[in-house]
Amino acid sequence: MGKLYIVPTPIGNLGDITLRSLEVLKNVDVIFSEDTRNTLALLNHFNINKKLISYHKDNELKASENIIQHVLSGETVALVSDAGTPCISDPGNIVVRKMNDLGIPVEVLPGATAFVPAVVRSGFPTERIFFCGFLPSKNRERRDFLNYLRDNVFASIVFYEAPHRIKATLRELLMVFDPPVAVVRELSKMYETLYFIQNESSLDDIVEKGEFVIVVNNNIVKYVEKGDAELVDFIFRLKEEDFSNQDIIKILKAFGVKRNRAYKLVVERD
């Protein structure tokens, strides 16, 4: 039996590819690729000559079966996306799930992905990161999802967005979350740019070209710093979820609230 390798590729700068990724691409029998033209350019740059087979969202089911047959026949297979790590807002999850169910070896290589450097670049807290990928396309579904995130996910929240949608999405985010919203454009490329969007007028600065990663700071620390009113609201929501007073005090302490203050807010207000 062969093996499937999930191989990350650079998101912009070819120098970001890992030595191990190059080794795998050189030695596998066949490479399945989201965009064979882009992958061919990458392989040519590193003088790698391999058979390429298309694997994208429109043929993912059929191509997954093809990969499985190659591996069962004893071949080694690499799966690459257009850029970054397959399965992260890209095709690949179906074949990995099928192979796990069948007990077929899969090896995932660490490497490039856009959302991690974007969070670090934003300067927002990194203790808790919630990756959302692309938002729902339907208006009502998207609004409901954003409201859910605001009220329930206390983390640095990360989204991907296309250039033709970036300004509309940021307008919606400003209606739901407190500014600033961090936007990183063209990560690792020559024209990499970081924006901090404070209000609608800030949107005029954005160049609507390239790849965008959006980071929202919805961490609980932000609410701790605001004062008792916001904390009381947060405590109320935790109690609605059946957290005990003791657990709520521990949560508040973990985010920097002193024990005496936490006790007064949780117990003395009951």
N, C-alpha and C positions, 0 to 999 in steps of 0.2 A: 504493500500500500504506500502511496505517496503522501504528500502533505500540501496544505494550502497555507501560503504566507500572506498576511495582510501587511502591505508595504506602504508607509507614508512617503509622499513626495513633496518637494518644496512648494510653499504657497506663493513664492515670488522670486526669491533669491536662490539660484541653483546651488550656491555654496552651502545651503542649509541641509542638503541631503546627507544622511549618515553613511558611514563606511559600511555598516552592516546592511543597510538597504541596497547599496551598490553591489555588495557581495551576493545577496540573494537574487537580485535582478540578473546578474551575470550567470548564475548557476542553475536557475530554474529551467524547466523544459518549455514552459509557455507562460505568457503574461496576459491576463484578462484586464482590460482597460476601459475606463469610463469614456475617454476620448482618445482614440488611437492616434490621432494626429499630434496631439500634445505629448502623449507618451513617446511617440516616435522621435520627436524633437529632443526630449529628455535623454532617450537612449543614445541617439546619435551624438549628443554632446559628450557623453561618457564612453563612446565607442563600444556600445553594447548592441549586439545583433540577436534579436529574439523574435519568435513568432508572436504576433499580437492578435487577440480576439476581443471583439467588442462586448462590453458588459455595462449596460446603462439602465436607467429606471424603466424604459419602455420594453426591454427584453430581459429584465432581471430574473423572472421565474424560469424561463427557458435556459438562459445562460447559466443559472445556478445549477441546473441539472447537468449541463455540459461540464462545468467545473468538477462536480462530484464524479462524473464518469472518468475524467482525466486522472483524478486522484486515485480512484479505485483501480485504475489500470496500472498504477505504480508511478505516475508522473508527479513531479513537483510543479506547483502552480503559484504564481504571484498574482495578487489582485491589487490594482492601483486605481485611485480616483483621479479626477482632473487635476486636483491639487489638495494637499493635506492628507488626512488619514481617512481611508475608506470607512464607511458606516457612520461617520459624523456628518450629518446633513448631506450624505452622499450614499449611493447604492452600496450594498455589501452585507447588510444585516440579514437578508433572507438566506444567503448561502451559508453564512456562519451559523445561523440557527439550525438549518437543515443538517449541517455536518456535525454539530454538537449532538443533535438527536440520534444521528447514525453512529456516533462514536468515532468519527474520522478526525485525524489530527489537524488542528489549526494553530498556527503560531502568529501572534500579533506583534509586530515590531513597533517600538516607541519611535516617535518622530514628530514631524511638523503638524500643527493644527492651529487655527487662527485664534480661537477664543481665549486660550491661556495667555499668550503674550498681550492680548488686548486688555484683559483684566489687570495684568501687572502694569501695563502702560498707563491705565486710568488712574492708578494710585488709590483706588477704592479698596476696602478691606478684602483680604483673600482667604480668611478663615472659612467662609462659606460661599461657594460659587454655585449658582443654579443656571445651567445651560439650557436654553429654550430652542435654539436653532431659528428657523424661520417661523414667523407668526402665522396664525390661520388667515386665509385669504378672505373669508366671509366677515363682513363688518360686525355683525352682532356677536359672532363666535369670538372674534378678536377682542372686542371690548370686554366681554365677559371674562375672557382669559386674563387680560391685563388687570382687571379689578380683582380677580382671584389672587394673582401674584402679589399685588400691592398689600392685600389684607392677610396673606398667609405665608408668603415666602420671604423671610427676612435674611437676605443674602445679597451679594453682588450678582445681579441677573444679567445674562448675556443673550443677545439676539444677533442673528445674521440678517442682512437686508440687501436687496438689489438696488442699484443706483436709481432706477426710475421710481422706486417707492420710498427712498430714504427720507425725504422731507415730510411726506404725508405720515409716515410712521413716527417720526420724531414729534410731529404736532400732537399725535395721539398720546405718546408717552408723556409729554409735558402736561397733558390734561389729567393724567393719572398719578404720576410720580413727582416728587419734589426734584427741582433742578439742583445741581447741573446733571445733565446726561452726557456721558462720555461717548464720543464717536471716533473710531480709528479707521482711517481709509488707507487702502493699499499697503497693508502690513508687509514689512520686509522688502518693499520695493523702493525705487528711487524717490518717488513722490509720496512716501508715507507721511500722513498728516494726522494730528490729534486735535479734535475739536471738543470744547466743553460748551454744551448748549444750555444757556440760561433761560432763554425765552424765544419767541418766534423770530425776532429780529436777528438772532444768532444764526438762523438757518440760511441767511443770505451769504454767509461765508463758505458754505459747503459746495464743493465741486462735485457735481453729480456724475462721476465717472469712477469705475473701478469697483473693488470689493469693500464692503463696509461691515464692521463689527460694532455693535452698540452695547454699552455697559451702563446699567442703572444701579445706583447705590440705594438699596432698600434694606440695609442692615439694621438690626435692632439697636445697635450702638447709637445710630442717628436719633432714635426715639428716646434713648436714655438721656442724651444730652439736651433734649428739648424741655424736659421738666415733667412734673407729676401728671399733668392732664393726659399726655400721650401714653405714659406708663400705665395709668389706671385703665385706659381703654384697652391696652394690650393685655393687662392682667384679666380683665373681664372676658376677653376672647379666649384666653387660656382656660379659664374656669368653665366656659361653655363647652370646651373640649374635654372636660372632666379631669384636668390636671389638679392634683392636690396642692394645698397651700405650701407644703414643704417642697414639692417639686418646682413650683413657681418661684419660690425664694431662691432655689438653687440656680434656676435659669437666669434670674436677674443678677445674681452674684457673678455668674459666668461672664456676663456682659458688662461688668464693671460697676454695678449698683452696690453700694455698701450694705452690709447685712442689716443694720439698724433701719436704714431707709426702706429696704425691701420688706422688712417685717412690718413696719408701719403701714406701707401701702397695701400689703396683702392681707394681714391679719386684723389690724385695727380698723380697717374699712369694711370688714364683714358685717 
